[in-house]
């Protein structure tokens, strides 16, 4: 099971790097580099078993909080052309942050360190 989680962490490291790259054309690209960069680094540190459980759980809670901050006034999905582009962009950002939160929670619960 531990090897499966480490393999999953490698996959998510790639996802987080890709997500940061996909935000490179945003006006707030630096913010998204930071958000996804932290997640990528945390994934690598999960593989190396270098972070305590509490750090992952704090990151998970933090990502949920930021997701609520970015949540659009009116959720209209994530498909362009099916609503207001601002709501769709904010919905995509919030869902990406929720993915980060779920992954960090998974790392936290799977981590054996105190």
N, C-alpha and C positions, 0 to 999 in steps of 0.2 A: 504494500500500500504506500509506503514511504517513497519508493521509486516512482510510482505513478504520480504522486503529488509533486515530486521534483521535476518530472517530465512536464507536467502541467504548468509548473512555475516557469520553465523554459519557454513554453508556448506563450504564456502571458507576458513574459518579458518582451518577446517579439511584438505582441499585440500592443503593449504600452509604448514601445518605441515607434511603432507604426502610427498609433493614434496621435502621438506628439507631432510626428512628421505631417500628418494630415491636417493639422491645425496651423501649419507654417504660414498659410496665407491669411490667417485671421489678424485683425488689428491688435488683438491681445495674445499673440502667439507666445510671448514669453511666459505668461501665466500658465498656458497649457503645457509648455515645455516643463515647467516646474511641477505641475500637477501629475503629469504622466511620467516625468523623470523620477519623481519620488516613488511612484508605484513600480517602475522598472527596477530601481535600485533595491527596493524592498523585496522584490521577487528574487533578485540575485542573492540577496542576503538570506532569504528563506532557503535557497538551495544550499548555501554554505552554512546554514544553521547558526547565524551570527547575531540575530536579533531576538530579544525576549518576546514572549507571547504578548505582553501588554502593549508593546509598540504597534503590533499588527492590529490589535483591537482598537487602540486609539486612532490609528489611521482609518480603520473602517468607520468609526463613528464620525470622524472628521469628514470623510468623503460623503457620508450620508448628509451631514449638515450642509456642505457646499452644494450638493445636488439639490436640496430644498431651496437653497439660495438662488440657484440658476433655473429652477423649475419655472416654466412659462405661466403667464396669467391664465391662458387657455391652452390646454394641451391639444394639439391638432395632429399628432403623429410625428413621423420622422421622414415622410416621403415628400420631396419637393414637388410643388404643384397642387398639393391637396390642402392648402391653408396658407395663412400668413407666414412668410419666410422667417420673420423674427421668432415667432412661436415655435416653428419647426427647428430652427437653429438652437434655441434654448432647450427644447425637448431633447435634441440629440446630445447636447452637452450634459444635461442632467442624467440621461440614461447611461452615458459613458462613465460618469462619476459613480453611479450606482453599481456598474460593473466593477469598478475599482473597489468599492466598499465590500461587495460580496467576495471578491478575491482576497482582500486583506482579512476579512473575517474568517475565510477558509484557512488562510495561513495561520491566523491566530489560534484557531481551534485545533489545528493539526500540529502546531509547534509544541515541542516537549519542554522547551526552556521556560523558566519561571519569569 
